[in-house]
Amino acid sequence: MSAYWIPRLQIAVNKIALKVLRFPVPETIRGVDSSLTLCDEMAAAGLQRVLLVTDGPLMRTGIPERLAAHLQQRGVAVEVFSDVEPDPDYALVLRGVERLNAFNAQAVLAVGGGSPIDCAKSMLMCQATGKHPSKLTGVWLYHLPRPYGLPLYAIPTTSGTGSEATVAAIVSDRAEQTKYSIIDPKLLPIKVALDPALTVGLPPAVTAATGMDALTHAVEAYIGTMGTKETNAWALRATELIGANLSKAYALGTDIEARANMQEAALLAGLAFTRATVGYVHAIAHQLGGLYHVPHGLANAIVMPHVLDFCKSACTDRLADLARAAGIAVAGANDTENADRMIAWIREMNAAMGIPSTVSALREADFDRIIAHALTEAHGTYAIPRYMQKDDARGILRQLLATN
């Protein structure tokens, strides 16, 4: 497709950058009560004032308050910023910066799913640069030395976004009804705790959507054209863990082993896609989230099988690899058959966990807008295996209409 020679050239440049730049991996503490161990280490590091960033629903579980109390018992003053909402926007990030400055915090502890962690990342970047978040969207724009500004610690309480392991933060522009990425290696938390005990209370629907979000990260990282030996290994291992554990975690939320394995899968998938990038699933899902506020993991789950149908001809062997990793490949089948099995399995998982196959809010009148934004996001940014034309994207969106 000669029309895409500029995006392809950009991807070639990104591949070179991937080999040259060193992406840090966050120091990670694992296991039940690792969240308390992380708090102990923050206190031992000499921190005296910490802003804890979280959201309202998590506050109702008591988790942030317990962590704050644990820090306070060790002589650390804590203020809680619990205003985070799904898809944090510019105004929310700026409110967070105000709280950060007013409290004179020495560090930030993000507790929750992708929204609190992304909000905390965006707040710290805004504080460090003195810029409005709308001026920070893009890739590697800041050239700040590491460490920059204040340190970020993260305790994820869902198993999907992988934000604790990525160099990206997603921020919403409410006026434009779309989402943008702030991308820089310095956004990575310096230390993370994977405490499966904090995820046992997740509702089954959240377990399903976040688990499929992690699978989307692994799949898109693996089928793209920027994968390395390292990212491929991470993506395959994440897929293996999800194949063996997501149904268990969905059916029995108190299964600590399944919960721990899903946390590990989300981390590995995050490490993979933050280096190898994602693809059209995310590009389309971001528009559904920005325009209709469809939760990100849910949007990914709905869109993924349709995009894989489109991409299959360019990555049949890789989809077959993923089927083998997930443990659902058919012995003796060829790559095409196992690639089809992988896509069918995703649809079966969605159906079994109550994830719809369409987007109820989607309107055909919005197609042109969604397509324009999605293709602009993907081309030259994501290492997609097969390029879409506008009509290809339109065909996918028609399949997502609830009126079908």
C-alpha positions in Angstrom: 0.0 0.0 0.0 2.0 2.9 -1.3 -0.4 5.4 0.5 1.1 4.3 3.7 4.8 4.7 3.0 5.1 7.6 5.4 3.6 5.6 8.4 5.7 2.6 7.4 8.8 4.8 7.4 7.9 6.1 10.9 7.5 2.5 12.1 11.0 1.7 10.8 12.4 4.7 12.7 10.5 3.5 15.8 12.1 0.0 15.4 15.5 1.6 15.5 14.6 3.7 18.5 13.4 0.5 20.3 16.8 -1.1 19.8 18.7 2.0 21.0 16.6 3.2 23.9 16.6 1.4 27.2 13.1 0.9 28.5 13.2 0.5 32.3 11.4 -2.3 34.0 9.8 -1.3 37.3 11.0 -3.1 40.4 8.1 -5.4 41.4 7.1 -6.9 44.7 4.7 -9.8 44.5 2.4 -11.7 46.7 -0.3 -11.2 49.4 0.5 -8.1 51.5 3.1 -6.9 49.0 1.2 -3.6 49.0 2.1 -3.2 52.7 5.7 -4.1 52.0 5.8 -1.4 49.3 4.5 1.1 51.9 7.3 -0.1 54.3 9.9 0.5 51.6 8.5 4.0 50.9 8.9 4.9 54.5 12.4 3.4 54.7 13.3 5.5 51.7 12.8 8.6 53.9 9.6 9.8 52.3 7.6 12.0 54.7 4.7 13.3 52.6 2.9 11.1 50.0 -0.1 11.9 47.9 -2.2 8.8 47.4 -4.2 8.9 44.1 -7.2 6.7 43.7 -10.9 6.7 42.8 -14.3 6.8 44.6 -15.3 3.2 44.1 -12.0 1.9 45.5 -12.3 4.2 48.5 -15.6 2.4 49.3 -13.6 -0.8 49.6 -11.4 0.6 52.3 -8.2 -0.4 50.5 -6.7 3.1 50.1 -7.5 4.0 53.7 -5.7 0.9 55.0 -2.6 1.7 52.9 -2.7 5.3 54.1 -3.0 4.2 57.7 0.0 1.8 57.2 2.1 4.6 55.8 1.0 6.9 58.7 2.0 4.3 61.3 5.5 4.5 59.8 5.7 8.3 60.1 4.6 9.2 56.6 2.0 12.0 56.2 -0.6 11.0 53.6 -3.2 13.0 51.7 -5.7 11.1 49.6 -6.8 12.5 46.2 -9.8 10.3 45.4 -11.4 12.4 42.7 -10.2 10.2 39.8 -13.0 9.1 37.4 -12.9 6.7 34.4 -11.0 8.2 31.5 -9.3 11.1 33.4 -9.5 14.4 31.5 -7.4 17.5 31.5 -9.4 19.3 34.2 -9.0 16.3 36.6 -5.3 16.1 36.0 -4.9 19.8 36.7 -6.9 19.5 39.9 -4.6 16.7 40.9 -1.5 18.9 40.2 -3.0 21.6 42.5 -3.4 19.0 45.3 0.1 17.8 44.7 1.5 21.2 45.0 -0.7 22.3 48.0 0.3 19.2 50.0 4.0 19.7 49.0 4.2 15.9 48.4 7.6 14.1 48.0 6.1 11.2 46.1 2.9 9.8 44.6 1.3 6.4 45.3 -1.2 5.4 42.6 -3.7 2.8 43.8 -6.3 1.4 41.5 -6.8 0.4 37.9 -5.6 2.2 34.8 -7.4 5.5 35.5 -5.8 6.3 38.8 -2.4 5.2 37.6 -2.7 7.1 34.3 -4.0 10.2 36.2 -1.0 10.1 38.6 1.4 9.8 35.7 -0.1 12.7 33.9 -0.1 14.8 37.1 3.6 14.2 37.6 4.5 15.0 34.0 2.5 18.2 34.2 4.1 19.2 37.5 7.6 18.4 36.2 7.2 20.3 32.9 4.9 23.1 34.0 2.8 22.4 31.0 -0.9 21.8 30.4 -1.6 18.1 29.7 -2.9 19.0 26.2 0.7 20.1 25.4 2.2 16.8 26.5 0.4 14.4 24.2 2.7 12.6 21.9 5.9 10.5 22.0 9.2 11.3 23.8 8.7 15.0 23.8 10.1 16.1 27.1 13.8 15.1 27.2 13.8 15.3 31.0 16.6 13.5 32.9 15.6 10.6 35.1 14.8 10.9 37.8 12.6 13.8 37.0 10.2 15.5 39.4 8.6 13.3 42.0 8.8 9.4 42.2 5.8 7.4 41.3 4.8 4.1 43.1 1.9 2.0 41.9 -0.4 -0.7 43.4 -2.7 -2.0 40.7 -6.1 -3.4 41.9 -7.2 -4.7 38.6 -5.5 -7.1 36.2 -5.8 -5.6 32.8 -4.4 -2.2 31.9 -0.8 -2.9 32.7 -0.3 0.8 33.3 2.0 -0.1 36.2 4.5 -1.4 33.6 4.0 1.0 30.7 5.6 4.3 29.5 2.2 5.7 28.6 -0.7 7.6 30.2 -4.1 8.0 28.5 -5.8 11.4 29.0 -9.2 12.5 27.7 -10.1 15.7 26.0 -13.8 16.1 26.9 -14.3 19.0 24.4 -13.1 16.9 21.5 -14.6 13.7 23.0 -11.4 11.7 22.3 -8.4 10.3 24.1 -4.7 11.1 23.7 -1.6 9.4 24.9 1.3 10.9 26.8 4.3 8.6 26.1 7.7 8.8 27.6 9.9 6.2 29.3 10.1 8.4 32.4 6.4 7.8 33.1 7.1 4.3 34.4 6.6 3.8 38.1 9.8 3.2 40.0 8.3 0.4 42.1 5.2 -1.7 41.9 3.4 -4.1 44.2 1.3 -6.9 42.8 -0.9 -7.9 45.7 -3.6 -10.4 44.6 -5.5 -10.0 47.8 -6.5 -6.5 46.6 -8.3 -8.0 43.5 -10.5 -10.6 45.1 -13.4 -8.2 45.5 -13.5 -7.3 41.8 -17.0 -7.8 40.3 -17.0 -10.6 37.7 -17.8 -8.1 34.9 -14.7 -6.0 35.8 -12.6 -9.2 36.0 -13.8 -10.1 32.5 -13.2 -6.7 30.9 -9.8 -6.1 32.5 -8.7 -9.7 31.7 -9.6 -9.2 28.0 -7.8 -5.9 28.1 -4.6 -7.7 29.1 -5.2 -10.3 26.4 -5.6 -7.5 23.8 -2.2 -6.0 24.9 -0.5 -9.4 24.5 -2.2 -10.2 21.2 -1.5 -6.8 19.5 2.1 -6.7 20.8 2.7 -10.2 19.4 1.1 -9.9 15.9 2.6 -6.5 15.2 5.8 -5.8 13.3 7.9 -4.3 16.1 8.2 -7.3 18.4 11.5 -8.4 19.8 12.6 -11.8 21.3 11.9 -10.2 24.7 8.5 -8.7 23.9 7.4 -11.9 22.1 8.3 -14.0 25.1 6.4 -11.7 27.4 3.3 -11.6 25.2 3.2 -15.4 24.8 3.6 -16.0 28.6 0.9 -13.4 29.3 -1.4 -15.3 26.8 -0.6 -18.6 28.5 -1.4 -17.2 31.9 -4.7 -15.7 30.7 -5.7 -18.8 29.0 -5.2 -20.8 32.2 -6.5 -18.3 34.7 -9.1 -15.8 33.4 -12.0 -18.1 33.5 -11.0 -19.3 37.0 -10.8 -15.7 38.3 -14.1 -14.8 36.7 -15.9 -17.9 38.1 -14.3 -17.7 41.6 -13.1 -14.3 42.5 -11.4 -15.5 45.7 -9.0 -17.8 43.9 -5.8 -16.2 45.0 -3.6 -18.2 42.7 -5.7 -17.3 39.6 -5.8 -13.6 40.8 -2.0 -13.6 41.2 -1.5 -15.2 37.8 -3.8 -12.6 36.1 -1.8 -9.8 37.8 1.4 -11.3 36.4 -0.2 -11.6 32.9 -1.3 -7.9 33.0 2.2 -6.8 33.9 3.9 -9.0 31.2 1.4 -7.8 28.6 2.1 -4.2 29.7 5.8 -4.7 29.3 5.3 -6.2 25.9 3.0 -3.6 24.4 4.8 -0.6 25.8 7.7 -1.6 23.6 6.1 -3.4 20.7 2.9 -1.1 20.5 -0.7 -2.1 20.0 -2.9 -1.8 16.9 -6.3 -1.1 15.4 -8.2 -2.7 18.4 -6.9 0.1 20.6 -7.2 2.8 18.0 -10.9 2.0 17.5 -11.5 1.3 21.2 -10.1 4.7 22.2 -12.7 6.4 20.0 -15.5 4.4 21.5 -14.3 5.3 25.0 -13.8 9.0 24.1 -17.1 9.4 22.3 -19.4 7.1 24.2 -17.5 6.4 27.5 -17.4 2.7 26.8 -14.9 1.3 29.4 -11.6 0.6 27.7 -11.2 -3.1 28.5 -14.8 -3.7 27.4 -14.3 -1.8 24.2 -11.1 -3.8 23.4 -12.9 -7.1 24.1 -15.7 -6.2 21.7 -13.5 -4.9 18.9 -10.7 -7.5 19.1 -12.2 -10.4 17.2 -13.3 -8.2 14.3 -9.8 -6.6 13.9 -8.2 -10.0 14.1 -10.5 -11.3 11.3 -9.2 -8.4 9.2 -5.5 -8.8 10.1 -5.4 -12.6 10.0 -4.1 -13.0 6.4 -1.0 -11.0 7.4 -0.3 -12.8 10.8 -1.8 -16.3 10.5 1.3 -17.9 11.9 1.4 -15.5 14.9 -2.2 -16.0 15.7 -1.5 -19.8 15.7 1.4 -19.3 18.1 -1.0 -17.4 20.4 -3.5 -20.3 20.2 -0.8 -22.7 21.2 0.2 -20.4 24.1 -3.4 -20.1 25.3 -3.7 -23.9 25.3 -6.6 -24.0 22.8 -4.8 -25.0 19.6 -6.0 -28.2 17.9 -3.3 -31.0 17.7 -2.4 -31.7 14.1 -4.2 -28.6 12.8 -2.4 -26.2 10.4 -1.7 -22.5 11.2 -4.8 -21.2 9.5 -7.0 -23.6 11.5 -5.4 -22.6 14.8 -5.5 -18.9 13.9 -9.2 -19.3 13.3 -9.4 -21.2 16.6 -7.7 -18.3 18.4 -10.2 -15.8 17.1 -13.2 -18.1 17.8 -11.9 -18.7 21.4 -11.9 -14.9 22.0 -15.5 -14.7 20.9 -16.3 -17.7 23.1 -14.6 -16.2 26.1 -16.5 -12.9 25.6 -19.8 -14.7 25.4 -19.1 -16.9 28.4 -18.3 -13.8 30.5 -21.3 -11.8 29.4 -19.3 -9.4 27.2 -21.6 -8.1 24.4 -20.7 -8.4 20.7 -21.9 -4.9 19.8 -21.8 -1.4 21.2 -25.2 -0.2 22.1 -24.3 3.6 21.9 -22.6 3.3 18.5 -24.3 5.4 15.8 -23.6 5.2 12.1 -23.6 9.0 12.0 -20.4 9.0 14.0 -18.5 6.5 11.7 -16.6 9.1 9.7 -15.3 10.8 12.9 -14.4 7.4 14.5 -12.6 6.2 11.4 -10.6 9.4 10.9 -9.4 9.5 14.5 -8.7 5.8 14.7 -6.6 5.7 11.5 -4.7 8.8 12.5 -3.9 7.3 15.8 -2.7 4.0 14.3 -0.8 4.9 11.2 2.8 5.8 11.9 2.3 5.0 15.6 1.4 1.4 15.9 3.2 -1.6 14.3 0.1 -3.0 12.6 0.5 -6.2 10.5 -2.0 -5.1 7.8 -3.1 -1.6 7.0 -6.7 -0.6 6.9 -8.5 1.6 4.4 -11.4 3.6 5.5 -13.9 1.1 4.0 -12.3 -1.7 6.0 -12.8 0.3 9.2 -16.4 1.1 8.2 -17.1 -2.6 7.7 -15.9 -3.4 11.2 -18.0 -0.6 12.7 -21.1 -1.9 10.9 -20.5 -5.2 12.6 -20.4 -3.4 16.0 -23.8 -1.7 15.5 -26.4 -3.0 18.0 -29.1 -2.8 15.2 -27.5 -5.8 13.4 
